[in-house]
Amino acid sequence: MTDSNVPPSGGTVDTSLSLLERVKKQDQAAWYQLEQLYTPLVLRWCRQWGLKDADSEDRRQEVFTAVFNAIGAFRREPPHKTFRKWLRTITHNKVRDYWQRIKNQPAAAGGSDHQAWLNELPAGPPDDEATAQEEESELVRRALELLRAQFEPETWQAWWRTAVDGQPVKDVAKELGLSGNAVYLARSRVRKRLETEFRGLLDLAP
């Protein structure tokens, strides 16, 4: 497991394998990308379940240690077992374990008022469909940023302006000095790479 704040040294990337497959093969660069992709979401969950920033960071480390140890056995079975749901369960368990350790201390810091608060721990927001879609959308945006360096700026702009910003192909083609067909090809290249790289990790809309 690597320090998520320090990018690993470069190396040859087998682009035929997904990020998840490379992580399972213990590829350090892939592991770093996985942490970059999911760390903001894990920290958000920790805060929603009542943790301060420092405690959230400690739980983040525990979460990714657990993921590192268990990732080889993970099998994606949507809709009930996606990677996001699996990670959310691990995070919730680590936060719950933390609060349980606090509650089991002989005297909780802050006296009886604080102990009473500990007995009513924040449940966090429900993992409903709207929340899941919002979180998946944010994950896709971060995933795209991780892919950005793999494409020429012109290809990337053609994709982003049409697929993300929703601009008409003809307008983007004129702006970039490309043919409409070139814009469609750029969209196809980025989309295919996104689907290959994050296969098994993200729920991508058609």
N, C-alpha and C positions, 0 to 999 in steps of 0.2 A: 504494500500500500504506500502511495506517495503522499507528500505534503501538498495539499490542494493549492497552496499559495505559491508553489514553485513549479513552473512548467518543466516537464522532463526533457531530456535531451532528444534531439530529432532522430529520425530513423526512417526506414522504408515502411510505408503504410500500404497494406494489402487492401485496396479499395473494393475488392470483391466481397470482403467480409463486412458485416455490419459492426457498428460500435459495440453493441452488446456481445457479439461473437468474439471480438478482439479483447474485450474486458474479461470474458470467460477464459481466454487464453493467457491472461495475466499480462497483457500489453500495457506498459506504464503510461504511454501517451494516451491510449484509449481511456484508461482509468481517470487520468487528469481531466479529459473532456467530459466524462460522465459526471464527475464532481462539479465541474464548472456549469454543467447544464442543470443539475438538480439542487445545488446548494441553496440558491435563493428560496426555492420552494420549501425545503426542509426548515430553514430558519424562520420562514413565515409561519409554518405550522407550529413550531416551538413557541413563537410569540403568541399565537392564537390560543395556545394551551397554557398561557399564563407565565411563561419564562421571561426573565430579563435577557438582555443581549449576551452577557458573558455566559450565563447558563445555557442559552440557546446554542452558542458556539461549542460548548462542551458536549451537548447532546448531539450536535451535528457530527462531531468526531466519532461519537459512539455509534451513531446511525451508519456512517459509511464504513466503519470497521465491521459492523454486522453484515452490511451488504457485501463487502469484500469476502467475508467468510462464507456467505450463503449463495452468492451469485451463480455459482456453477450449477446449482439445483433449481434455479428459477426457470419456470416455463410459463410463457404468456398464454392465457386462456381467456380472451375477452368474451363477454364484457365484465365478468366477475373477477378475473385476475389479470389486471393490466400491471405494468411496471409501476405506474404512479400509485395505484391502490396498494400494491405490495410495499412500496417505499413509505407510504402514509401509515400503514399498519406498523411497520418497524419503528417509525418516528414516534407514533403514539405510545408504543410499548416502552420506549426509552424514556419518554417524558413521564409516563405513569410510574415507571420504576424510580425515577428521580424524586417525584413527589412522595412516593411511598417511603423512601429512605428518610426524607425530611419529617414525615409524620411519625416515623418510628423512633425518632430521636427522643431522649428522655424529656427535654424541654425545648419546644420550638422557639427560635429567636422571635422576640416581640411579645412573648407572654400569651395569655389566654385568648386575646383578640386575634392574634396571628394564628393560633392553633385552630380557632373556630373557622378562620378563612381557609385554612388548609383542608378542613373537612368538607369544603364546598369548592372543589377544584374546578377551574374553567373547563367546560366540556368542548369548547371550540365549535366552529360552525359545522353544520351537517355537510357530509360529502354528497350533496345532491347533484343532479344532472347539470344544473346551471353552473355550480362551482367547479365541477369537473371540466366542463367545456372552457371556462375561463382559464383554469390552470393549464389545460392542454394548449390553448392558444398562446399563452405566455411561453410555454416550453418550446413550441414550434418557432417562435421568434428568436429565442436564444439559440436553438439548434441552427437556424439559418445564419446567425452571426458566426457560429463556429465553422460553418461551411464557406463563408464568404471569401476567405483567402485562397480557396481552390479554383476560383473563377477569375477571368479577366474582368476588369471594371465594367466594360461595356455589356458583357453578358449578364453580369450581376444587376446592373441598372435596368436592363430590359426585363429581367425577371421581377425585380422588386416593384418597378413602376406599374407593371400590369397585374401581377398576381397579388401583391400586397396592397399597393395604393389604389388598385382598381382602375387605372387609366386605360383608355382605349388603345388597342395595339397600334392603330394607324397614327395616333398622336405621339406615342412613344417612339415609333419607328422614325417619324419625321424629326423629332427632337434629337435622336441619337444618330441620324444619318444612316439608318439601316432599312432594309426591305422588311415588309411585313412578315415574310417567311423567316427571315433571320431572327426576328423577335420571337416567333413561335418556336423556333429551334432552341433559342436560349431558354425559354420557359420550360421546354421539355427536358433539356439537359439538367437544369437545376432541380426540377421536380424529381427526376429519376435519381439523382444523387441523394436528395433528401430522403427518398423512400428507401434507398439501399442502405445509407449510413445509419438511419434510425429505425430500421426494421426491428420490431419487437419491443421498442421503447415508447414510441409515440403513436397516438391515434390520429392519423392524417385524413382530413376530409378529402373526398374525391376531387 
